[in-house]
Amino acid sequence: MRILRKSCAKGAREARGLAVIIDVFRAFSCAPLFFHLGADRVIIEADPERAVWLKEKNPGFILVGEKNEVPIKGADLGNSPTHIIQKGASYFRNRTVVHRTTAGVTGAFAAFRGADEVLLGSFVTARAIAGYIGKQDPDLVTLVAMGDRGERPAPEDEACADYLEHLLTGKSYDPVRVFLEVVFQPTAQKFISGLKEYLPREDPLFCLQRDLFDFVLMVERGRDGLEARAVEGRITGG
């Protein structure tokens, strides 16, 4: 198995083989929550206007979306795990979610064009992703850290790629160093500062938790566009 490391929107376009599109703050920390809370389907949509159109066409759908972190006008929720968790299972059970984000979802769309398979990556599903990849044993894995708005590398996404590489190859990984390199940087501090309601202080607390879920999210083509589908992973080790 050969592992390539890529970053940002350009890296997503270049992804080949089995691609893991990583967005820790916050898209692919949110996406597993939809299934954990009982959602039936999760449509991922890169175009914010089409995301709103899908909601208008299907009023029973839940639109979770942002553009440059600001919740989309007409969305039910912004891209916040805190707000999703607060809504709870009674809100999501048996419903369809339309998920639109600036970095992660657009990166998944870009990678889907060139990769053999696309998984949605974050710390909360990392060990399950590594187990799935180990079971599939692809020749090539591309780890794409989407970064800040897909434009600049972000330490939390690079750290998640480091952790996945550690799980897949045994490469050293220092969680204490990761804490120092992630928590005190702008991509985390903008939440911790508590200056904007749509960037809750609690979001990084959830997003930096490792290995919470035992399934992976795979991108596939569905009847309304691209969808994320929950597939059983294989969690190994401690």
SVG drawing of the C-alpha trace seen along z (x, -y; Angstrom):
<svg xmlns="http://www.w3.org/2000/svg" viewBox="-42 -38 50 45">
<polyline fill="none" stroke="black" stroke-width="0.4" points="0.0,0.0 1.4,-3.4 0.2,-6.5 0.2,-10.0 -0.3,-13.1 -2.2,-16.0 -3.7,-19.3 -6.5,-21.7 -8.7,-22.0 -5.8,-21.3 -5.0,-18.1 -8.6,-16.9 -8.6,-17.4 -5.4,-15.3 -6.6,-12.5 -6.3,-9.0 -6.8,-5.4 -8.8,-5.3 -9.1,-8.9 -9.8,-10.1 -11.0,-13.7 -10.3,-15.1 -12.2,-18.0 -11.9,-18.0 -13.3,-21.5 -16.1,-20.6 -17.7,-18.9 -16.7,-15.3 -17.0,-15.5 -20.6,-16.5 -21.4,-14.0 -21.1,-10.8 -23.4,-12.5 -26.3,-12.5 -26.2,-8.7 -25.5,-8.3 -28.7,-10.3 -30.8,-8.2 -30.8,-10.0 -31.9,-7.8 -29.9,-9.5 -27.2,-12.2 -26.9,-14.1 -23.7,-16.0 -24.0,-19.1 -21.1,-21.4 -23.3,-24.1 -25.1,-26.2 -27.8,-27.3 -28.6,-23.7 -28.5,-22.7 -31.2,-25.3 -33.2,-24.2 -33.2,-20.6 -34.6,-21.8 -37.2,-23.9 -38.2,-21.0 -38.3,-18.6 -39.5,-20.6 -39.0,-17.5 -35.3,-17.4 -32.9,-19.0 -30.5,-21.4 -27.2,-21.7 -24.9,-24.1 -22.5,-26.9 -20.5,-29.1 -17.2,-30.3 -18.5,-29.2 -21.6,-31.4 -24.8,-29.4 -26.6,-29.4 -29.7,-31.5 -32.6,-29.0 -30.6,-26.3 -32.0,-24.6 -28.6,-24.4 -25.1,-25.6 -22.2,-23.2 -21.8,-22.8 -21.6,-19.5 -22.6,-21.3 -25.9,-22.4 -26.5,-19.1 -26.0,-17.2 -28.3,-19.7 -31.1,-18.9 -30.8,-15.2 -32.1,-12.0 -35.7,-13.0 -34.9,-15.7 -32.9,-13.5 -34.4,-10.1 -35.5,-8.7 -35.0,-12.0 -32.8,-13.1 -30.0,-15.6 -28.6,-17.8 -25.0,-18.8 -23.1,-21.6 -19.7,-22.9 -17.0,-25.1 -14.0,-22.8 -14.9,-19.2 -18.0,-18.7 -16.5,-20.5 -13.3,-18.5 -15.3,-15.2 -17.0,-16.3 -13.6,-17.1 -12.0,-13.8 -15.0,-11.8 -14.1,-12.7 -10.7,-11.1 -10.4,-8.7 -11.5,-5.0 -13.3,-5.5 -13.8,-8.4 -14.1,-8.3 -15.0,-11.2 -12.3,-11.6 -12.0,-13.1 -10.6,-12.1 -14.0,-10.7 -14.0,-8.0 -10.2,-7.6 -9.7,-4.1 -12.7,-2.8 -11.3,-4.3 -7.9,-2.6 -9.6,0.7 -11.7,0.4 -8.6,-0.5 -6.7,2.4 -9.5,4.7 -9.7,3.3 -5.9,3.2 -5.8,0.8 -2.6,0.2 -2.8,-3.6 -4.3,-5.7 -4.5,-9.5 -4.9,-11.4 -6.2,-14.9 -6.2,-17.4 -8.7,-20.0 -7.4,-22.9 -9.0,-26.3 -11.7,-26.8 -9.8,-24.5 -7.3,-27.3 -4.6,-27.0 -3.3,-24.0 -4.9,-23.7 -3.1,-22.0 -6.1,-19.9 -6.5,-18.3 -2.8,-17.6 -2.8,-16.1 -5.7,-13.8 -3.8,-12.7 -0.8,-12.0 -3.0,-9.9 -4.4,-7.9 -0.9,-7.4 0.1,-6.2 -2.8,-3.7 -2.0,-2.4 1.8,-2.2 2.9,-2.5 4.5,-5.9 5.1,-7.8 2.3,-10.1 2.5,-12.4 -1.0,-13.5 0.6,-16.0 2.4,-17.7 -0.8,-17.7 -2.6,-19.5 0.0,-22.2 0.0,-22.5 -3.8,-22.6 -5.5,-24.1 -3.4,-27.4 -3.7,-28.1 -6.3,-30.4 -8.4,-27.6 -9.2,-26.4 -9.0,-29.8 -11.8,-31.3 -14.1,-28.8 -12.5,-29.1 -12.8,-32.9 -16.6,-32.6 -17.1,-35.7 -19.5,-34.2 -22.7,-32.2 -22.2,-29.9 -18.7,-29.0 -19.5,-27.5 -16.7,-27.1 -17.6,-23.5 -17.1,-22.4 -13.4,-21.7 -14.0,-19.6 -16.0,-17.2 -14.0,-17.4 -10.8,-16.5 -12.1,-13.3 -10.6,-10.2 -12.3,-7.1 -15.9,-7.7 -17.7,-5.8 -17.2,-2.2 -18.4,-3.1 -16.9,-4.9 -18.6,-7.3 -18.3,-6.4 -19.3,-8.7 -21.5,-7.2 -23.9,-8.5 -27.5,-8.6 -30.8,-9.7 -30.3,-13.3 -26.6,-13.6 -23.7,-12.4 -24.5,-10.8 -22.6,-9.7 -23.3,-6.1 -22.4,-4.6 -20.3,-1.4 -19.1,0.8 -15.4,0.2 -13.2,2.5 -11.8,1.0 -8.6,2.6 -6.2,2.0 -6.6,-0.4"/>
</svg>
